[in-house]
Amino acid sequence: MSAIGEIIKARRKEFGLTQAKLAELSDVGVNTLTQIERGEGNPTVRVLEKVLQTLGLQLTVTVIEV
């Protein structure tokens, strides 16, 4: 989870957005966004999708054969 948080934080800074502004644009709580960026908490896939979509990113799932 921390890798996703780092990507989100870097992209947010790239766009010059504060956490509060990204939270508003993504329609998620600022505390939730802060936890995501820190690699803490357990956000739902829907919450991650909202934040990622706002930043022009997407979540990709890869099936690994075992």
PDB file with one MODEL, atoms N, CA, C and O in Angstrom:
MODEL        1
ATOM      1  N   MET A   1       0.815  -1.191   0.000  1.00  0.00           N
ATOM      2  CA  MET A   1       0.000   0.000   0.000  1.00  0.00           C
ATOM      3  C   MET A   1       0.858   1.254   0.000  1.00  0.00           C
ATOM      4  O   MET A   1       0.449   2.288  -0.528  1.00  0.00           O
ATOM      5  N   SER A   2       2.037   1.170   0.584  1.00  0.00           N
ATOM      6  CA  SER A   2       2.879   2.360   0.651  1.00  0.00           C
ATOM      7  C   SER A   2       3.360   2.798  -0.733  1.00  0.00           C
ATOM      8  O   SER A   2       3.559   3.990  -0.967  1.00  0.00           O
ATOM      9  N   ALA A   3       3.548   1.846  -1.652  1.00  0.00           N
ATOM     10  CA  ALA A   3       3.981   2.208  -3.003  1.00  0.00           C
ATOM     11  C   ALA A   3       2.903   3.021  -3.718  1.00  0.00           C
ATOM     12  O   ALA A   3       3.213   3.993  -4.407  1.00  0.00           O
ATOM     13  N   ILE A   4       1.653   2.634  -3.559  1.00  0.00           N
ATOM     14  CA  ILE A   4       0.549   3.385  -4.164  1.00  0.00           C
ATOM     15  C   ILE A   4       0.484   4.778  -3.555  1.00  0.00           C
ATOM     16  O   ILE A   4       0.296   5.767  -4.263  1.00  0.00           O
ATOM     17  N   GLY A   5       0.640   4.846  -2.245  1.00  0.00           N
ATOM     18  CA  GLY A   5       0.625   6.140  -1.553  1.00  0.00           C
ATOM     19  C   GLY A   5       1.717   7.067  -2.049  1.00  0.00           C
ATOM     20  O   GLY A   5       1.484   8.261  -2.239  1.00  0.00           O
ATOM     21  N   GLU A   6       2.905   6.526  -2.260  1.00  0.00           N
ATOM     22  CA  GLU A   6       4.019   7.331  -2.763  1.00  0.00           C
ATOM     23  C   GLU A   6       3.741   7.847  -4.170  1.00  0.00           C
ATOM     24  O   GLU A   6       4.060   8.993  -4.485  1.00  0.00           O
ATOM     25  N   ILE A   7       3.156   7.016  -5.007  1.00  0.00           N
ATOM     26  CA  ILE A   7       2.812   7.424  -6.375  1.00  0.00           C
ATOM     27  C   ILE A   7       1.769   8.534  -6.345  1.00  0.00           C
ATOM     28  O   ILE A   7       1.887   9.524  -7.068  1.00  0.00           O
ATOM     29  N   ILE A   8       0.750   8.368  -5.510  1.00  0.00           N
ATOM     30  CA  ILE A   8      -0.315   9.371  -5.397  1.00  0.00           C
ATOM     31  C   ILE A   8       0.263  10.697  -4.906  1.00  0.00           C
ATOM     32  O   ILE A   8      -0.057  11.756  -5.446  1.00  0.00           O
ATOM     33  N   LYS A   9       1.103  10.637  -3.896  1.00  0.00           N
ATOM     34  CA  LYS A   9       1.697  11.854  -3.341  1.00  0.00           C
ATOM     35  C   LYS A   9       2.555  12.571  -4.386  1.00  0.00           C
ATOM     36  O   LYS A   9       2.465  13.790  -4.535  1.00  0.00           O
ATOM     37  N   ALA A  10       3.380  11.820  -5.102  1.00  0.00           N
ATOM     38  CA  ALA A  10       4.244  12.416  -6.124  1.00  0.00           C
ATOM     39  C   ALA A  10       3.413  13.062  -7.230  1.00  0.00           C
ATOM     40  O   ALA A  10       3.721  14.168  -7.673  1.00  0.00           O
ATOM     41  N   ARG A  11       2.373  12.382  -7.671  1.00  0.00           N
ATOM     42  CA  ARG A  11       1.515  12.909  -8.741  1.00  0.00           C
ATOM     43  C   ARG A  11       0.770  14.154  -8.265  1.00  0.00           C
ATOM     44  O   ARG A  11       0.627  15.119  -9.016  1.00  0.00           O
ATOM     45  N   ARG A  12       0.295  14.133  -7.016  1.00  0.00           N
ATOM     46  CA  ARG A  12      -0.402  15.289  -6.451  1.00  0.00           C
ATOM     47  C   ARG A  12       0.521  16.506  -6.446  1.00  0.00           C
ATOM     48  O   ARG A  12       0.115  17.604  -6.824  1.00  0.00           O
ATOM     49  N   LYS A  13       1.758  16.302  -6.017  1.00  0.00           N
ATOM     50  CA  LYS A  13       2.725  17.397  -5.978  1.00  0.00           C
ATOM     51  C   LYS A  13       3.074  17.875  -7.386  1.00  0.00           C
ATOM     52  O   LYS A  13       3.281  19.067  -7.615  1.00  0.00           O
ATOM     53  N   GLU A  14       3.136  16.934  -8.323  1.00  0.00           N
ATOM     54  CA  GLU A  14       3.397  17.259  -9.725  1.00  0.00           C
ATOM     55  C   GLU A  14       2.351  18.245 -10.253  1.00  0.00           C
ATOM     56  O   GLU A  14       2.672  19.152 -11.021  1.00  0.00           O
ATOM     57  N   PHE A  15       1.102  18.057  -9.834  1.00  0.00           N
ATOM     58  CA  PHE A  15       0.006  18.933 -10.241  1.00  0.00           C
ATOM     59  C   PHE A  15      -0.121  20.168  -9.357  1.00  0.00           C
ATOM     60  O   PHE A  15      -0.951  21.039  -9.620  1.00  0.00           O
ATOM     61  N   GLY A  16       0.704  20.249  -8.305  1.00  0.00           N
ATOM     62  CA  GLY A  16       0.658  21.400  -7.417  1.00  0.00           C
ATOM     63  C   GLY A  16      -0.593  21.449  -6.552  1.00  0.00           C
ATOM     64  O   GLY A  16      -1.077  22.529  -6.211  1.00  0.00           O
ATOM     65  N   LEU A  17      -1.110  20.290  -6.201  1.00  0.00           N
ATOM     66  CA  LEU A  17      -2.330  20.214  -5.394  1.00  0.00           C
ATOM     67  C   LEU A  17      -1.993  19.966  -3.930  1.00  0.00           C
ATOM     68  O   LEU A  17      -1.054  19.234  -3.616  1.00  0.00           O
ATOM     69  N   THR A  18      -2.757  20.573  -3.047  1.00  0.00           N
ATOM     70  CA  THR A  18      -2.659  20.251  -1.632  1.00  0.00           C
ATOM     71  C   THR A  18      -3.463  18.979  -1.385  1.00  0.00           C
ATOM     72  O   THR A  18      -4.270  18.571  -2.221  1.00  0.00           O
ATOM     73  N   GLN A  19      -3.237  18.366  -0.245  1.00  0.00           N
ATOM     74  CA  GLN A  19      -4.034  17.196   0.109  1.00  0.00           C
ATOM     75  C   GLN A  19      -5.508  17.577   0.207  1.00  0.00           C
ATOM     76  O   GLN A  19      -6.380  16.824  -0.225  1.00  0.00           O
ATOM     77  N   ALA A  20      -5.778  18.739   0.772  1.00  0.00           N
ATOM     78  CA  ALA A  20      -7.169  19.181   0.929  1.00  0.00           C
ATOM     79  C   ALA A  20      -7.847  19.363  -0.429  1.00  0.00           C
ATOM     80  O   ALA A  20      -9.007  18.985  -0.594  1.00  0.00           O
ATOM     81  N   LYS A  21      -7.141  19.935  -1.400  1.00  0.00           N
ATOM     82  CA  LYS A  21      -7.733  20.161  -2.724  1.00  0.00           C
ATOM     83  C   LYS A  21      -7.947  18.833  -3.449  1.00  0.00           C
ATOM     84  O   LYS A  21      -8.988  18.636  -4.075  1.00  0.00           O
ATOM     85  N   LEU A  22      -6.980  17.923  -3.374  1.00  0.00           N
ATOM     86  CA  LEU A  22      -7.152  16.623  -4.025  1.00  0.00           C
ATOM     87  C   LEU A  22      -8.299  15.856  -3.385  1.00  0.00           C
ATOM     88  O   LEU A  22      -9.084  15.212  -4.081  1.00  0.00           O
ATOM     89  N   ALA A  23      -8.396  15.922  -2.074  1.00  0.00           N
ATOM     90  CA  ALA A  23      -9.497  15.249  -1.379  1.00  0.00           C
ATOM     91  C   ALA A  23     -10.833  15.798  -1.854  1.00  0.00           C
ATOM     92  O   ALA A  23     -11.774  15.042  -2.097  1.00  0.00           O
ATOM     93  N   GLU A  24     -10.911  17.108  -1.985  1.00  0.00           N
ATOM     94  CA  GLU A  24     -12.150  17.743  -2.459  1.00  0.00           C
ATOM     95  C   GLU A  24     -12.478  17.310  -3.886  1.00  0.00           C
ATOM     96  O   GLU A  24     -13.613  16.935  -4.179  1.00  0.00           O
ATOM     97  N   LEU A  25     -11.493  17.363  -4.761  1.00  0.00           N
ATOM     98  CA  LEU A  25     -11.705  16.987  -6.162  1.00  0.00           C
ATOM     99  C   LEU A  25     -12.069  15.507  -6.309  1.00  0.00           C
ATOM    100  O   LEU A  25     -12.829  15.134  -7.203  1.00  0.00           O
ATOM    101  N   SER A  26     -11.523  14.676  -5.432  1.00  0.00           N
ATOM    102  CA  SER A  26     -11.762  13.234  -5.486  1.00  0.00           C
ATOM    103  C   SER A  26     -13.000  12.808  -4.719  1.00  0.00           C
ATOM    104  O   SER A  26     -13.439  11.662  -4.818  1.00  0.00           O
ATOM    105  N   ASP A  27     -13.560  13.731  -3.956  1.00  0.00           N
ATOM    106  CA  ASP A  27     -14.724  13.453  -3.111  1.00  0.00           C
ATOM    107  C   ASP A  27     -14.414  12.370  -2.076  1.00  0.00           C
ATOM    108  O   ASP A  27     -15.201  11.450  -1.854  1.00  0.00           O
ATOM    109  N   VAL A  28     -13.237  12.511  -1.449  1.00  0.00           N
ATOM    110  CA  VAL A  28     -12.862  11.652  -0.333  1.00  0.00           C
ATOM    111  C   VAL A  28     -12.425  12.551   0.820  1.00  0.00           C
ATOM    112  O   VAL A  28     -12.108  13.723   0.618  1.00  0.00           O
ATOM    113  N   GLY A  29     -12.410  12.007   2.003  1.00  0.00           N
ATOM    114  CA  GLY A  29     -11.985  12.778   3.162  1.00  0.00           C
ATOM    115  C   GLY A  29     -10.487  13.048   3.141  1.00  0.00           C
ATOM    116  O   GLY A  29      -9.703  12.221   2.677  1.00  0.00           O
ATOM    117  N   VAL A  30     -10.099  14.209   3.648  1.00  0.00           N
ATOM    118  CA  VAL A  30      -8.678  14.558   3.681  1.00  0.00           C
ATOM    119  C   VAL A  30      -7.913  13.605   4.588  1.00  0.00           C
ATOM    120  O   VAL A  30      -6.760  13.282   4.300  1.00  0.00           O
ATOM    121  N   ASN A  31      -8.525  13.146   5.676  1.00  0.00           N
ATOM    122  CA  ASN A  31      -7.858  12.171   6.545  1.00  0.00           C
ATOM    123  C   ASN A  31      -7.636  10.849   5.822  1.00  0.00           C
ATOM    124  O   ASN A  31      -6.605  10.202   6.005  1.00  0.00           O
ATOM    125  N   THR A  32      -8.598  10.452   5.007  1.00  0.00           N
ATOM    126  CA  THR A  32      -8.457   9.227   4.210  1.00  0.00           C
ATOM    127  C   THR A  32      -7.304   9.367   3.234  1.00  0.00           C
ATOM    128  O   THR A  32      -6.487   8.458   3.093  1.00  0.00           O
ATOM    129  N   LEU A  33      -7.238  10.507   2.561  1.00  0.00           N
ATOM    130  CA  LEU A  33      -6.162  10.741   1.596  1.00  0.00           C
ATOM    131  C   LEU A  33      -4.803  10.749   2.291  1.00  0.00           C
ATOM    132  O   LEU A  33      -3.837  10.184   1.778  1.00  0.00           O
ATOM    133  N   THR A  34      -4.729  11.377   3.434  1.00  0.00           N
ATOM    134  CA  THR A  34      -3.479  11.416   4.197  1.00  0.00           C
ATOM    135  C   THR A  34      -3.028   9.999   4.546  1.00  0.00           C
ATOM    136  O   THR A  34      -1.849   9.669   4.413  1.00  0.00           O
ATOM    137  N   GLN A  35      -3.962   9.168   4.990  1.00  0.00           N
ATOM    138  CA  GLN A  35      -3.626   7.781   5.328  1.00  0.00           C
ATOM    139  C   GLN A  35      -3.144   7.007   4.104  1.00  0.00           C
ATOM    140  O   GLN A  35      -2.199   6.223   4.187  1.00  0.00           O
ATOM    141  N   ILE A  36      -3.800   7.233   2.972  1.00  0.00           N
ATOM    142  CA  ILE A  36      -3.385   6.548   1.733  1.00  0.00           C
ATOM    143  C   ILE A  36      -1.958   6.934   1.376  1.00  0.00           C
ATOM    144  O   ILE A  36      -1.136   6.070   1.072  1.00  0.00           O
ATOM    145  N   GLU A  37      -1.661   8.229   1.413  1.00  0.00           N
ATOM    146  CA  GLU A  37      -0.325   8.694   1.053  1.00  0.00           C
ATOM    147  C   GLU A  37       0.742   8.150   1.998  1.00  0.00           C
ATOM    148  O   GLU A  37       1.885   7.945   1.591  1.00  0.00           O
ATOM    149  N   ARG A  38       0.385   7.921   3.228  1.00  0.00           N
ATOM    150  CA  ARG A  38       1.327   7.383   4.218  1.00  0.00           C
ATOM    151  C   ARG A  38       1.422   5.860   4.167  1.00  0.00           C
ATOM    152  O   ARG A  38       2.257   5.266   4.849  1.00  0.00           O
ATOM    153  N   GLY A  39       0.575   5.235   3.367  1.00  0.00           N
ATOM    154  CA  GLY A  39       0.565   3.780   3.293  1.00  0.00           C
ATOM    155  C   GLY A  39      -0.125   3.155   4.482  1.00  0.00           C
ATOM    156  O   GLY A  39       0.117   1.993   4.809  1.00  0.00           O
ATOM    157  N   GLU A  40      -0.985   3.922   5.129  1.00  0.00           N
ATOM    158  CA  GLU A  40      -1.712   3.448   6.306  1.00  0.00           C
ATOM    159  C   GLU A  40      -3.175   3.226   5.937  1.00  0.00           C
ATOM    160  O   GLU A  40      -3.609   3.546   4.830  1.00  0.00           O
ATOM    161  N   GLY A  41      -3.910   2.682   6.870  1.00  0.00           N
ATOM    162  CA  GLY A  41      -5.331   2.486   6.640  1.00  0.00           C
ATOM    163  C   GLY A  41      -5.604   1.361   5.666  1.00  0.00           C
ATOM    164  O   GLY A  41      -4.703   0.627   5.259  1.00  0.00           O
ATOM    165  N   ASN A  42      -6.865   1.244   5.303  1.00  0.00           N
ATOM    166  CA  ASN A  42      -7.302   0.186   4.404  1.00  0.00           C
ATOM    167  C   ASN A  42      -8.410   0.732   3.508  1.00  0.00           C
ATOM    168  O   ASN A  42      -9.576   0.382   3.689  1.00  0.00           O
ATOM    169  N   PRO A  43      -8.059   1.592   2.535  1.00  0.00           N
ATOM    170  CA  PRO A  43      -9.093   2.182   1.687  1.00  0.00           C
ATOM    171  C   PRO A  43      -9.734   1.144   0.780  1.00  0.00           C
ATOM    172  O   PRO A  43      -9.110   0.148   0.413  1.00  0.00           O
ATOM    173  N   THR A  44     -10.968   1.387   0.430  1.00  0.00           N
ATOM    174  CA  THR A  44     -11.645   0.510  -0.522  1.00  0.00           C
ATOM    175  C   THR A  44     -11.085   0.758  -1.915  1.00  0.00           C
ATOM    176  O   THR A  44     -10.451   1.781  -2.174  1.00  0.00           O
ATOM    177  N   VAL A  45     -11.328  -0.184  -2.792  1.00  0.00           N
ATOM    178  CA  VAL A  45     -10.901  -0.027  -4.189  1.00  0.00           C
ATOM    179  C   VAL A  45     -11.595   1.193  -4.796  1.00  0.00           C
ATOM    180  O   VAL A  45     -10.991   1.928  -5.577  1.00  0.00           O
ATOM    181  N   ARG A  46     -12.850   1.407  -4.441  1.00  0.00           N
ATOM    182  CA  ARG A  46     -13.603   2.553  -4.974  1.00  0.00           C
ATOM    183  C   ARG A  46     -12.952   3.873  -4.573  1.00  0.00           C
ATOM    184  O   ARG A  46     -12.842   4.782  -5.396  1.00  0.00           O
ATOM    185  N   VAL A  47     -12.521   3.988  -3.324  1.00  0.00           N
ATOM    186  CA  VAL A  47     -11.856   5.216  -2.864  1.00  0.00           C
ATOM    187  C   VAL A  47     -10.551   5.410  -3.626  1.00  0.00           C
ATOM    188  O   VAL A  47     -10.251   6.517  -4.073  1.00  0.00           O
ATOM    189  N   LEU A  48      -9.776   4.342  -3.776  1.00  0.00           N
ATOM    190  CA  LEU A  48      -8.533   4.440  -4.552  1.00  0.00           C
ATOM    191  C   LEU A  48      -8.819   4.860  -5.990  1.00  0.00           C
ATOM    192  O   LEU A  48      -8.108   5.699  -6.544  1.00  0.00           O
ATOM    193  N   GLU A  49      -9.845   4.289  -6.593  1.00  0.00           N
ATOM    194  CA  GLU A  49     -10.210   4.638  -7.969  1.00  0.00           C
ATOM    195  C   GLU A  49     -10.531   6.125  -8.098  1.00  0.00           C
ATOM    196  O   GLU A  49     -10.118   6.767  -9.063  1.00  0.00           O
ATOM    197  N   LYS A  50     -11.262   6.670  -7.137  1.00  0.00           N
ATOM    198  CA  LYS A  50     -11.615   8.089  -7.174  1.00  0.00           C
ATOM    199  C   LYS A  50     -10.367   8.966  -7.179  1.00  0.00           C
ATOM    200  O   LYS A  50     -10.250   9.894  -7.979  1.00  0.00           O
ATOM    201  N   VAL A  51      -9.442   8.660  -6.283  1.00  0.00           N
ATOM    202  CA  VAL A  51      -8.221   9.457  -6.174  1.00  0.00           C
ATOM    203  C   VAL A  51      -7.367   9.294  -7.425  1.00  0.00           C
ATOM    204  O   VAL A  51      -6.890  10.278  -7.991  1.00  0.00           O
ATOM    205  N   LEU A  52      -7.177   8.057  -7.850  1.00  0.00           N
ATOM    206  CA  LEU A  52      -6.357   7.791  -9.028  1.00  0.00           C
ATOM    207  C   LEU A  52      -6.935   8.431 -10.281  1.00  0.00           C
ATOM    208  O   LEU A  52      -6.200   9.010 -11.081  1.00  0.00           O
ATOM    209  N   GLN A  53      -8.238   8.330 -10.452  1.00  0.00           N
ATOM    210  CA  GLN A  53      -8.879   8.914 -11.623  1.00  0.00           C
ATOM    211  C   GLN A  53      -8.699  10.431 -11.642  1.00  0.00           C
ATOM    212  O   GLN A  53      -8.455  11.014 -12.698  1.00  0.00           O
ATOM    213  N   THR A  54      -8.817  11.056 -10.503  1.00  0.00           N
ATOM    214  CA  THR A  54      -8.630  12.502 -10.409  1.00  0.00           C
ATOM    215  C   THR A  54      -7.224  12.898 -10.848  1.00  0.00           C
ATOM    216  O   THR A  54      -7.025  13.969 -11.422  1.00  0.00           O
ATOM    217  N   LEU A  55      -6.254  12.034 -10.576  1.00  0.00           N
ATOM    218  CA  LEU A  55      -4.862  12.311 -10.918  1.00  0.00           C
ATOM    219  C   LEU A  55      -4.463  11.784 -12.297  1.00  0.00           C
ATOM    220  O   LEU A  55      -3.305  11.906 -12.697  1.00  0.00           O
ATOM    221  N   GLY A  56      -5.418  11.197 -13.025  1.00  0.00           N
ATOM    222  CA  GLY A  56      -5.109  10.654 -14.347  1.00  0.00           C
ATOM    223  C   GLY A  56      -4.342   9.352 -14.285  1.00  0.00           C
ATOM    224  O   GLY A  56      -3.577   9.027 -15.194  1.00  0.00           O
ATOM    225  N   LEU A  57      -4.547   8.605 -13.212  1.00  0.00           N
ATOM    226  CA  LEU A  57      -3.889   7.311 -13.034  1.00  0.00           C
ATOM    227  C   LEU A  57      -4.949   6.214 -13.015  1.00  0.00           C
ATOM    228  O   LEU A  57      -6.139   6.497 -12.875  1.00  0.00           O
ATOM    229  N   GLN A  58      -4.516   4.964 -13.156  1.00  0.00           N
ATOM    230  CA  GLN A  58      -5.460   3.858 -13.061  1.00  0.00           C
ATOM    231  C   GLN A  58      -4.835   2.709 -12.298  1.00  0.00           C
ATOM    232  O   GLN A  58      -3.616   2.537 -12.275  1.00  0.00           O
ATOM    233  N   LEU A  59      -5.686   1.940 -11.686  1.00  0.00           N
ATOM    234  CA  LEU A  59      -5.269   0.762 -10.937  1.00  0.00           C
ATOM    235  C   LEU A  59      -5.368  -0.443 -11.861  1.00  0.00           C
ATOM    236  O   LEU A  59      -6.413  -0.682 -12.466  1.00  0.00           O
ATOM    237  N   THR A  60      -4.291  -1.197 -11.970  1.00  0.00           N
ATOM    238  CA  THR A  60      -4.268  -2.385 -12.818  1.00  0.00           C
ATOM    239  C   THR A  60      -4.045  -3.613 -11.942  1.00  0.00           C
ATOM    240  O   THR A  60      -3.175  -3.620 -11.070  1.00  0.00           O
ATOM    241  N   VAL A  61      -4.829  -4.632 -12.183  1.00  0.00           N
ATOM    242  CA  VAL A  61      -4.692  -5.888 -11.456  1.00  0.00           C
ATOM    243  C   VAL A  61      -4.147  -6.925 -12.424  1.00  0.00           C
ATOM    244  O   VAL A  61      -4.642  -7.085 -13.539  1.00  0.00           O
ATOM    245  N   THR A  62      -3.126  -7.616 -11.972  1.00  0.00           N
ATOM    246  CA  THR A  62      -2.512  -8.648 -12.794  1.00  0.00           C
ATOM    247  C   THR A  62      -2.693 -10.000 -12.103  1.00  0.00           C
ATOM    248  O   THR A  62      -2.414 -10.143 -10.913  1.00  0.00           O
ATOM    249  N   VAL A  63      -3.157 -10.973 -12.858  1.00  0.00           N
ATOM    250  CA  VAL A  63      -3.329 -12.319 -12.325  1.00  0.00           C
ATOM    251  C   VAL A  63      -2.005 -13.050 -12.472  1.00  0.00           C
ATOM    252  O   VAL A  63      -1.426 -13.120 -13.557  1.00  0.00           O
ATOM    253  N   ILE A  64      -1.544 -13.590 -11.362  1.00  0.00           N
ATOM    254  CA  ILE A  64      -0.294 -14.345 -11.363  1.00  0.00           C
ATOM    255  C   ILE A  64      -0.634 -15.807 -11.246  1.00  0.00           C
ATOM    256  O   ILE A  64      -1.354 -16.221 -10.337  1.00  0.00           O
ATOM    257  N   GLU A  65      -0.112 -16.589 -12.172  1.00  0.00           N
ATOM    258  CA  GLU A  65      -0.368 -18.022 -12.126  1.00  0.00           C
ATOM    259  C   GLU A  65       0.515 -18.652 -11.059  1.00  0.00           C
ATOM    260  O   GLU A  65       1.712 -18.380 -10.971  1.00  0.00           O
ATOM    261  N   VAL A  66      -0.109 -19.497 -10.255  1.00  0.00           N
ATOM    262  CA  VAL A  66       0.639 -20.159  -9.180  1.00  0.00           C
ATOM    263  C   VAL A  66       0.735 -21.641  -9.412  1.00  0.00           C
ATOM    264  O   VAL A  66       1.331 -22.355  -8.605  1.00  0.00           O
TER     265      VAL A  66
ENDMDL
END
